[in-house]
Amino acid sequence: MAVAGATGGMSSGLVMATAGFPVLALAGGALALAVIPAVVLSARRR
């Protein structure tokens, strides 16, 4: 879990340094939308 957190922080820092905040915000939004179907499927199975 700690490695995942460190990797996420490092990658967001790299994206911020190279592309800027708008790209980081769009990527975060796309990732959040991609997680929604997984949550719905997981809730239906229970």
C-alpha positions as CSV (number, residue, x, y, z in Angstrom):
1,M,0.0,0.0,0.0
2,A,2.8,2.4,0.8
3,V,4.5,1.7,-2.5
4,A,1.3,2.5,-4.4
5,G,1.0,5.8,-2.5
6,A,4.6,6.7,-3.1
7,T,4.2,5.9,-6.8
8,G,1.0,7.9,-7.2
9,G,2.6,10.9,-5.5
10,M,5.7,10.7,-7.7
11,S,3.7,10.3,-10.9
12,S,1.4,13.2,-10.1
13,G,4.5,15.3,-9.4
14,L,6.0,14.3,-12.7
15,V,2.8,15.1,-14.6
16,M,2.5,18.4,-12.8
17,A,6.1,19.3,-13.7
18,T,5.8,18.4,-17.4
19,A,2.2,19.0,-18.4
20,G,0.7,21.2,-15.8
21,F,-2.4,21.2,-13.6
22,P,-5.1,20.9,-16.3
23,V,-3.7,17.6,-17.6
24,L,-3.4,16.3,-14.0
25,A,-7.0,17.3,-13.3
26,L,-8.4,15.7,-16.5
27,A,-6.5,12.5,-15.8
28,G,-7.8,12.4,-12.3
29,G,-11.3,12.9,-13.5
30,A,-11.0,10.2,-16.1
31,L,-9.7,7.8,-13.6
32,A,-12.6,8.6,-11.2
33,L,-15.1,8.0,-14.0
34,A,-13.4,4.7,-14.9
35,V,-13.7,3.5,-11.3
36,I,-17.5,4.0,-11.1
37,P,-18.5,0.9,-13.2
38,A,-16.2,-1.3,-11.1
39,V,-17.9,-0.1,-7.9
40,V,-21.4,-0.7,-9.4
41,L,-20.4,-4.2,-10.6
42,S,-19.0,-5.0,-7.2
43,A,-22.1,-3.8,-5.4
44,R,-24.4,-5.9,-7.7
45,R,-22.5,-9.1,-6.9
46,R,-23.2,-8.8,-3.2
